[in-house]
Amino acid sequence: MKKILRHAVLLTSALLLAACGSNNPTAETTATSEKTATSSSDATSGASQQEYTDPTELKDSYDVIIIGAGGAGMAAAIQAKEDGANPVVLEKMPIAGGNTLKSSGGMNASETKFQKEQGIEDSNDTFFDDTLKGGQETNDQELLRYFVDHSADAIDWLDNMGITLDNISYSGGASVKRIHRPTDGSAVGGYLVDGLIRNVHEREIPLFVNADVTAINEKDGRVNGVTVKIAGEEKTISADAVVVTTGGFGSNEELITKHRPDLKGYVSTNSEGSTGDGIKMIEDLGGQTVDMDQIQVHPTVIQKNGMLISETVRGEGAILVNQQGKRFFNELETRDKVSAAETALPEHYAYLIFDNALATRAKQVDFYKEQGVVEEGATIEELAKKINVPEADLKATLDTWNQAVADKKDAEFGRETAMDYDLTEGPFYAIQVAPGIHHTMGGVKINTNTEVLTKDNKAIPGLYAAGELTGGLHGNNRIGGNAVADIIIFGRQAGAKATEFTQK
């Protein structure tokens, strides 16, 4: 009988905070300031039970070893198991989820059954063009083509596992409603991780936490396992294939400043575990990296703690104003452009302005209120006083915007999306935001089979990678909603191709 360790974990609102947990190698984990790991007895009513395999159950050999238990890793594990492999997942942190837990928006996909049911006209070609435009036409177009063409299937795959993303809205850089969210409009991250973990356990896939992989091993030019530190011991585990899904390097200040000195000191929205370990291990094997200087800043981040304010808020119709109470840019432009516009302001920050109707549609706002980052006013004038902006100017800004929504024409800044709702229902709200490091678009180079490539563009036999540690898909700028799509689409592909490799 498999031994299981149970951790009660908050998979909902608290996971939107910046990570500050401990990488303690012991199985028993105390609560972090992120409130992601507590003992079962301390679990609140909002906690979800995560189960992890006891370290004593770790075997010497598996068909496929997956390094990293974020969305890409768990998707790879589930697909590998479905295809007949015996996979294992090794996660260095005390809980599974990684950066996926912190995702607050949704998953982009085109030509989905849910879009069709809701009368939303979209196509894979339009999705391709939007992403290529957002990435300033620097995207790896082979990866991008595979990505968009397999996005609807990924939505179906999740739905068939009880992970339903049928609430569809806009995201920055998208020309149509394409970002898929949980039915109630809540943050996708906790919901997705909860569902993936449930499916991992249903398939009896071993998932070890506090399992720090320090090296990917190879023999005769072929990957054959890993070295892992677990329960105070260092072990060598063999495998026919290894899938690396360790995430990006958004929490590694040294790497950030090495590739982008201009971002030194920026707050980060990333999980503490996003330190680029997988990239370094793959480089040690001769793997190629691309676009390492392409690091995305997100325009709506709370500066004191790195908490991300979901793009859903703007996607549901919020506007951005400066300290003078005036709009200054198209809020639904790509993240790089919106961030640059905020940075160019004298105060280097802006306010998200929205109303009670929007707060009802975007469930994340409840959490933001709980965290004390939302200012509230019964009227626009009262809100203006709270945030110290000219009352008449903020009122005029809202009046102009509401007329633009009625006319379906933003004469000031040319916004064309997320104009379905005006901002007229009190109370009114404001959140002060500024840019923060959010996503590293660069990483190891893969092909559409998720094989890791050398500097000579040759596949390293038995080595696969997916998710944020890979580079090329997003080009110079990632469209909001594409990260979750990336981890599921290419996570599945990595699991499938690694399994196929073991069966040759």
C-alpha positions as CSV (number, residue, x, y, z in Angstrom):
1,M,0.0,0.0,0.0
2,K,1.5,3.4,-1.0
3,K,2.3,5.6,1.9
4,I,1.0,9.1,1.5
5,L,1.8,12.4,3.2
6,R,-1.0,14.8,3.5
7,H,-0.6,18.6,3.6
8,A,-3.6,20.9,3.8
9,V,-2.9,23.7,1.3
10,L,-4.7,26.9,0.5
11,L,-5.2,26.7,-3.3
12,T,-7.4,29.7,-3.6
13,S,-6.9,33.3,-2.8
14,A,-3.8,33.2,-0.6
15,L,-1.8,31.8,-3.5
16,L,-2.0,35.0,-5.4
17,L,0.6,36.5,-3.0
18,A,4.3,36.5,-3.7
19,A,6.1,33.4,-2.5
20,C,8.2,33.5,0.6
21,G,8.1,29.8,1.6
22,S,10.9,27.6,2.8
23,N,12.7,24.9,0.8
24,N,13.1,22.8,3.9
25,P,14.0,19.2,2.9
26,T,11.8,17.6,5.6
27,A,8.4,16.3,4.8
28,E,6.6,18.3,7.6
29,T,6.2,21.9,6.5
30,T,5.0,24.8,8.6
31,A,2.9,27.6,7.3
32,T,4.8,30.1,5.1
33,S,3.9,33.8,4.8
34,E,2.2,32.8,1.6
35,K,0.1,30.5,3.7
36,T,0.5,27.7,1.3
37,A,1.5,24.9,3.6
38,T,0.0,24.1,7.0
39,S,-0.5,21.1,9.1
40,S,-3.8,19.3,8.6
41,S,-5.0,20.3,12.1
42,D,-4.4,24.0,11.2
43,A,-6.3,23.8,7.9
44,T,-9.0,26.4,7.4
45,S,-12.3,25.6,5.8
46,G,-11.0,27.0,2.5
47,A,-8.1,24.6,2.4
48,S,-7.7,21.7,-0.1
49,Q,-5.9,18.5,0.8
50,Q,-2.8,17.8,-1.2
51,E,-1.3,14.4,-0.9
52,Y,2.3,13.5,-1.5
53,T,4.1,10.2,-1.7
54,D,6.2,9.2,1.3
55,P,10.0,9.6,0.5
56,T,10.5,6.0,1.6
57,E,8.5,4.9,-1.5
58,L,11.0,6.4,-4.0
59,K,12.2,3.6,-6.3
60,D,15.5,3.3,-8.0
61,S,14.1,3.3,-11.5
62,Y,11.1,4.7,-13.5
63,D,10.2,4.9,-17.2
64,V,9.9,8.7,-17.1
65,I,11.2,11.2,-14.5
66,I,9.5,14.5,-14.4
67,I,11.3,17.3,-12.6
68,G,8.9,19.9,-11.3
69,A,5.3,19.6,-10.2
70,G,3.8,22.7,-11.7
71,G,1.1,22.6,-14.3
72,A,3.4,21.5,-17.1
73,G,4.9,18.7,-14.9
74,M,1.6,17.3,-13.8
75,A,0.2,17.5,-17.3
76,A,3.2,15.6,-18.6
77,A,2.8,13.0,-15.8
78,I,-0.9,12.4,-16.5
79,Q,-0.3,12.1,-20.3
80,A,2.7,9.8,-19.8
81,K,0.5,7.5,-17.6
82,E,-2.3,7.6,-20.1
83,D,0.1,6.5,-22.8
84,G,1.3,3.5,-20.8
85,A,4.4,4.8,-19.0
86,N,5.4,4.5,-15.3
87,P,6.2,8.2,-14.5
88,V,7.3,9.9,-11.3
89,V,7.2,13.6,-10.4
90,L,10.0,15.2,-8.3
91,E,9.3,18.6,-6.8
92,K,11.9,20.6,-4.8
93,M,9.4,22.8,-3.0
94,P,7.3,21.6,0.0
95,I,4.1,21.7,-2.1
96,A,3.2,21.1,-5.7
97,G,2.0,23.8,-8.1
98,G,4.9,26.2,-8.7
99,N,4.0,29.4,-10.6
100,T,0.8,27.8,-11.9
101,L,-0.6,28.3,-8.4
102,K,-0.1,32.0,-8.8
103,S,-1.8,32.3,-12.1
104,S,-4.8,34.6,-11.7
105,G,-6.1,35.0,-15.2
106,G,-7.0,32.0,-17.4
107,M,-6.0,29.9,-20.4
108,N,-6.1,31.1,-24.0
109,A,-7.5,28.7,-26.6
110,S,-9.1,29.1,-30.0
111,E,-11.9,27.3,-31.8
112,T,-13.0,25.7,-28.5
113,K,-16.4,24.1,-27.9
114,F,-17.1,26.7,-25.2
115,Q,-16.4,29.6,-27.6
116,K,-18.8,28.0,-30.1
117,E,-21.5,27.5,-27.5
118,Q,-21.3,31.2,-26.6
119,G,-21.2,32.4,-30.1
120,I,-17.6,33.7,-30.0
121,E,-16.1,33.7,-33.4
122,D,-12.4,32.8,-33.2
123,S,-9.9,30.8,-35.3
124,N,-6.5,29.3,-34.8
125,D,-5.1,31.7,-37.4
126,T,-6.4,34.7,-35.5
127,F,-4.9,33.3,-32.3
128,F,-1.6,32.8,-34.2
129,D,-1.7,36.3,-35.6
130,D,-2.5,37.9,-32.2
131,T,0.3,36.1,-30.5
132,L,2.8,36.8,-33.3
133,K,1.9,40.5,-33.1
134,G,2.1,40.5,-29.3
135,G,5.6,38.9,-29.5
136,Q,6.7,41.5,-32.1
137,E,7.0,38.8,-34.7
138,T,10.0,37.3,-32.9
139,N,8.2,34.1,-31.8
140,D,9.3,30.6,-32.9
141,Q,6.6,30.2,-35.5
142,E,6.8,26.4,-35.6
143,L,6.2,26.2,-31.8
144,L,3.5,28.8,-32.2
145,R,1.7,26.9,-34.9
146,Y,1.6,23.7,-32.9
147,F,0.5,25.7,-29.8
148,V,-2.6,27.3,-31.4
149,D,-3.6,24.2,-33.3
150,H,-3.6,22.1,-30.2
151,S,-5.2,24.6,-27.8
152,A,-8.8,23.6,-28.2
153,D,-7.9,19.9,-27.6
154,A,-6.1,20.9,-24.4
155,I,-9.3,22.6,-23.2
156,D,-11.2,19.4,-24.0
157,W,-8.6,17.3,-22.2
158,L,-8.9,19.3,-19.1
159,D,-12.7,19.3,-19.2
160,N,-12.7,15.5,-19.6
161,M,-10.7,15.4,-16.3
162,G,-13.2,17.6,-14.5
163,I,-11.3,20.8,-14.9
164,T,-13.7,22.9,-16.8
165,L,-12.7,26.4,-18.1
166,D,-15.9,27.7,-19.8
167,N,-16.0,31.3,-18.6
168,I,-14.5,33.3,-21.4
169,S,-13.3,36.9,-21.5
170,Y,-10.7,39.2,-23.0
171,S,-7.0,39.5,-22.2
172,G,-4.4,42.1,-23.2
173,G,-3.3,41.6,-26.8
174,A,-6.3,39.4,-27.8
175,S,-8.6,40.6,-30.5
176,V,-11.5,38.4,-29.4
177,K,-12.7,36.7,-26.2
178,R,-10.3,33.8,-25.8
179,I,-9.1,33.5,-22.2
180,H,-10.9,30.6,-20.5
181,R,-11.5,30.6,-16.8
182,P,-13.3,28.5,-14.2
183,T,-17.1,28.7,-14.4
184,D,-17.4,31.2,-11.6
185,G,-14.7,33.5,-13.1
186,S,-12.3,32.9,-10.2
187,A,-8.5,32.6,-10.5
188,V,-7.4,29.7,-12.7
189,G,-4.2,28.8,-10.8
190,G,-5.5,27.1,-7.6
191,Y,-8.4,25.5,-9.5
192,L,-6.1,24.0,-12.1
193,V,-3.5,22.7,-9.7
194,D,-6.2,21.2,-7.5
195,G,-7.7,19.4,-10.5
196,L,-4.4,18.2,-11.8
197,I,-3.3,16.9,-8.4
198,R,-6.6,15.1,-8.1
199,N,-6.0,13.4,-11.5
200,V,-2.4,12.6,-10.6
201,H,-3.6,10.7,-7.5
202,E,-6.5,9.0,-9.3
203,R,-3.8,7.5,-11.7
204,E,-1.6,6.6,-8.7
205,I,1.3,8.6,-10.1
206,P,4.0,9.1,-7.3
207,L,4.6,12.7,-6.5
208,F,7.4,13.6,-4.2
209,V,7.9,17.0,-2.6
210,N,11.1,18.4,-1.0
211,A,12.9,16.4,-3.7
212,D,15.6,18.6,-5.1
213,V,17.0,17.3,-8.3
214,T,20.6,18.6,-8.6
215,A,21.7,16.9,-11.8
216,I,20.4,15.3,-15.0
217,N,22.6,12.3,-15.7
218,E,23.6,10.8,-19.1
219,K,25.6,7.9,-20.4
220,D,26.9,7.5,-23.9
221,G,25.2,10.7,-25.0
222,R,21.8,9.6,-23.8
223,V,19.9,10.9,-20.7
224,N,19.5,8.1,-18.2
225,G,18.2,9.6,-14.9
226,V,18.8,12.2,-12.2
227,T,20.5,12.8,-8.9
228,V,18.1,13.9,-6.2
229,K,18.3,15.1,-2.6
230,I,15.4,13.8,-0.6
231,A,14.8,13.1,3.1
232,G,18.4,14.1,3.9
233,E,19.9,11.7,1.4
234,E,21.3,12.0,-2.2
235,K,20.1,9.3,-4.5
236,T,20.6,8.4,-8.2
237,I,17.4,7.4,-9.9
238,S,17.5,5.9,-13.4
239,A,15.0,6.4,-16.2
240,D,14.6,6.0,-20.0
241,A,13.5,9.6,-20.4
242,V,13.5,12.8,-18.3
243,V,11.1,15.7,-18.7
244,V,12.1,19.0,-17.2
245,T,9.3,21.3,-16.1
246,T,11.0,23.4,-13.4
247,G,9.7,26.8,-14.5
248,G,11.5,30.1,-15.3
249,F,13.9,32.2,-13.3
250,G,11.7,35.2,-12.2
251,S,12.8,34.8,-8.6
252,N,16.5,34.6,-9.3
253,E,17.7,38.2,-9.0
254,E,21.2,37.3,-10.0
255,L,20.0,35.8,-13.3
256,I,17.5,38.6,-13.9
257,T,20.2,41.3,-13.5
258,K,22.7,39.3,-15.6
259,H,20.4,39.3,-18.6
260,R,18.5,42.6,-17.8
261,P,20.4,45.0,-15.6
262,D,17.6,47.5,-16.0
263,L,15.3,45.3,-14.0
264,K,17.5,45.2,-10.9
265,G,15.4,45.8,-7.8
266,Y,12.0,45.2,-9.4
267,V,9.5,43.3,-7.3
268,S,8.6,39.8,-8.6
269,T,5.3,38.0,-8.8
270,N,7.0,34.6,-9.1
271,S,7.0,31.6,-6.8
272,E,10.1,31.3,-4.7
273,G,11.0,28.1,-6.6
274,S,11.3,29.9,-9.9
275,T,15.1,30.1,-9.9
276,G,16.1,28.6,-13.2
277,D,17.5,25.3,-11.9
278,G,16.3,23.3,-14.8
279,I,17.8,25.7,-17.3
280,K,21.2,25.4,-15.6
281,M,21.1,21.6,-15.5
282,I,20.2,21.5,-19.2
283,E,23.0,23.9,-20.1
284,D,25.4,21.6,-18.3
285,L,24.3,18.9,-20.8
286,G,25.0,21.2,-23.8
287,G,21.5,22.4,-24.2
288,Q,20.9,25.6,-26.1
289,T,19.1,28.7,-24.6
290,V,17.2,31.4,-26.4
291,D,15.8,34.8,-25.6
292,M,17.2,34.9,-22.1
293,D,17.0,38.7,-22.0
294,Q,13.3,38.7,-22.8
295,I,11.8,39.1,-19.3
296,Q,8.2,40.3,-19.0
297,V,7.0,42.9,-16.5
298,H,3.3,42.9,-15.7
299,P,1.7,46.3,-15.4
300,T,-0.6,45.6,-12.4
301,V,1.4,44.5,-9.4
302,I,1.2,45.6,-5.8
303,Q,4.7,46.9,-5.0
304,K,4.9,46.1,-1.3
305,N,4.5,42.3,-1.7
306,G,4.6,41.4,-5.4
307,M,0.9,40.4,-5.4
308,L,-0.4,40.3,-9.0
309,I,-3.7,42.0,-9.8
310,S,-5.2,39.7,-12.4
311,E,-5.6,40.9,-16.0
312,T,-9.1,39.7,-15.6
313,V,-9.9,43.0,-13.9
314,R,-9.0,45.0,-17.0
315,G,-10.4,42.2,-19.2
316,E,-13.8,42.8,-17.5
317,G,-13.6,46.5,-18.3
318,A,-11.5,48.4,-15.7
319,I,-9.5,51.4,-16.7
320,L,-6.1,52.8,-15.6
321,V,-5.7,56.4,-14.5
322,N,-2.7,58.5,-13.4
323,Q,-2.4,60.6,-10.2
324,Q,-4.3,63.4,-12.1
325,G,-7.3,61.1,-12.5
326,K,-6.9,60.7,-16.2
327,R,-6.5,57.8,-18.5
328,F,-3.1,57.7,-20.2
329,F,-3.0,54.5,-22.4
330,N,-5.0,51.6,-23.9
331,E,-5.4,49.3,-20.9
332,L,-5.7,46.2,-23.1
333,E,-2.6,46.7,-25.1
334,T,0.2,44.1,-24.6
335,R,1.8,44.0,-21.1
336,D,5.1,45.4,-22.2
337,K,3.5,48.5,-23.7
338,V,1.1,49.1,-20.7
339,S,4.0,48.7,-18.3
340,A,6.2,51.1,-20.2
341,A,3.4,53.7,-20.2
342,E,3.1,53.4,-16.4
343,T,6.8,53.7,-15.9
344,A,6.8,56.8,-18.1
345,L,4.4,58.5,-15.7
346,P,6.0,61.0,-13.2
347,E,4.8,58.9,-10.3
348,H,5.7,55.6,-12.0
349,Y,2.4,54.0,-10.8
350,A,-1.3,54.1,-11.8
351,Y,-4.7,53.2,-10.4
352,L,-7.0,50.5,-11.6
353,I,-10.5,52.0,-11.5
354,F,-13.7,49.8,-11.5
355,D,-17.2,49.5,-10.1
356,N,-19.2,47.1,-8.1
357,A,-20.6,45.3,-11.1
358,L,-17.1,44.4,-12.3
359,A,-16.2,43.3,-8.8
360,T,-19.1,40.9,-8.9
361,R,-17.9,39.4,-12.3
362,A,-14.2,39.2,-11.3
363,K,-14.2,37.1,-8.1
364,Q,-10.5,37.8,-7.5
365,V,-11.5,41.3,-6.2
366,D,-12.9,39.7,-3.0
367,F,-9.4,38.5,-2.2
368,Y,-7.9,41.9,-3.0
369,K,-10.3,43.5,-0.6
370,E,-9.3,41.0,2.1
371,Q,-5.7,41.9,1.5
372,G,-6.4,45.6,2.1
373,V,-5.2,46.9,-1.3
374,V,-8.5,48.2,-2.5
375,E,-9.8,51.7,-1.9
376,E,-13.6,52.1,-1.9
377,G,-15.9,55.1,-2.4
378,A,-19.7,55.2,-2.5
379,T,-19.3,57.7,-5.4
380,I,-16.6,58.5,-7.8
381,E,-16.0,61.8,-5.9
382,E,-15.5,59.9,-2.6
383,L,-13.1,57.5,-4.3
384,A,-11.2,60.4,-5.7
385,K,-10.7,61.8,-2.2
386,K,-9.5,58.4,-1.0
387,I,-6.7,58.2,-3.6
388,N,-6.0,62.0,-3.6
389,V,-6.8,62.7,-7.3
390,P,-8.8,65.7,-8.5
391,E,-12.5,64.8,-8.1
392,A,-13.7,66.6,-11.1
393,D,-11.1,65.1,-13.3
394,L,-11.8,61.5,-12.2
395,K,-15.5,62.1,-12.7
396,A,-14.9,63.5,-16.2
397,T,-12.7,60.5,-17.0
398,L,-15.4,58.0,-16.0
399,D,-18.1,60.0,-17.9
400,T,-15.9,60.0,-21.0
401,W,-15.2,56.3,-20.7
402,N,-18.8,55.3,-20.2
403,Q,-19.8,57.2,-23.3
404,A,-17.0,55.4,-25.2
405,V,-18.5,52.1,-24.0
406,A,-21.9,53.2,-25.2
407,D,-20.5,54.3,-28.5
408,K,-18.2,51.3,-28.8
409,K,-15.5,53.7,-29.7
410,D,-12.5,54.8,-27.6
411,A,-11.6,58.1,-29.3
412,E,-8.8,58.8,-26.8
413,F,-6.7,55.7,-26.9
414,G,-8.2,53.3,-29.5
415,R,-9.2,50.5,-27.1
416,E,-11.3,48.0,-29.0
417,T,-11.8,45.1,-26.6
418,A,-13.3,44.7,-23.1
419,M,-15.8,47.4,-23.7
420,D,-18.9,45.4,-22.9
421,Y,-19.6,47.0,-19.6
422,D,-19.7,50.6,-18.4
423,L,-18.5,51.7,-14.9
424,T,-21.6,53.2,-13.3
425,E,-22.6,50.9,-10.4
426,G,-21.4,52.1,-7.0
427,P,-19.5,51.6,-4.9
428,F,-16.4,52.3,-6.9
429,Y,-12.9,50.9,-6.4
430,A,-9.3,51.7,-7.0
431,I,-6.1,49.7,-6.7
432,Q,-2.6,51.3,-6.9
433,V,-0.4,49.3,-9.3
434,A,3.0,49.4,-11.0
435,P,5.1,47.0,-13.1
436,G,6.7,43.9,-11.6
437,I,8.7,41.0,-13.0
438,H,6.2,38.4,-14.1
439,H,7.4,35.9,-16.7
440,T,10.7,34.9,-18.3
441,M,10.1,34.3,-22.0
442,G,13.6,32.9,-22.6
443,G,14.9,29.5,-21.7
444,V,16.0,26.2,-23.3
445,K,15.3,25.6,-26.9
446,I,12.9,22.8,-27.8
447,N,11.2,21.7,-31.0
448,T,7.5,20.8,-31.4
449,N,8.3,17.3,-30.0
450,T,9.5,19.1,-26.8
451,E,13.0,17.6,-27.4
452,V,15.7,19.7,-25.9
453,L,18.1,20.9,-28.6
454,T,21.9,21.4,-28.5
455,K,23.7,24.5,-29.9
456,D,23.8,22.5,-33.1
457,N,20.0,22.1,-33.0
458,K,20.3,18.4,-32.5
459,A,18.0,16.7,-30.0
460,I,19.5,15.4,-26.8
461,P,18.2,11.8,-26.7
462,G,15.8,11.1,-23.8
463,L,15.5,14.8,-22.7
464,Y,12.3,16.8,-22.9
465,A,11.2,20.1,-21.6
466,A,8.0,22.2,-21.3
467,G,6.6,25.3,-19.7
468,E,8.3,28.5,-18.6
469,L,11.8,27.1,-18.6
470,T,11.6,26.9,-22.4
471,G,12.1,29.8,-24.8
472,G,10.9,30.9,-28.2
473,L,7.2,30.5,-28.1
474,H,6.3,33.9,-26.7
475,G,9.0,36.0,-28.5
476,N,9.6,39.4,-27.0
477,N,6.3,39.6,-25.1
478,R,3.9,37.0,-23.7
479,I,0.2,37.5,-24.2
480,G,-1.9,37.2,-21.0
481,G,-3.4,33.7,-20.9
482,N,-0.7,32.1,-23.0
483,A,1.3,30.8,-20.1
484,V,-1.4,28.4,-18.8
485,A,-2.0,27.3,-22.4
486,D,1.8,26.7,-22.8
487,I,2.1,24.5,-19.8
488,I,-0.9,22.3,-20.7
489,I,-0.3,22.0,-24.4
490,F,3.5,21.4,-24.3
491,G,3.3,19.6,-20.9
492,R,1.0,17.0,-22.6
493,Q,3.3,16.8,-25.6
494,A,6.4,16.2,-23.4
495,G,4.7,13.4,-21.5
496,A,3.6,11.8,-24.8
497,K,6.9,12.1,-26.6
498,A,9.0,11.0,-23.5
499,T,6.8,7.9,-23.3
500,E,7.1,7.2,-27.0
501,F,10.9,7.4,-26.6
502,T,10.8,4.8,-23.8
503,Q,8.8,2.5,-25.9
504,K,11.2,2.4,-28.9
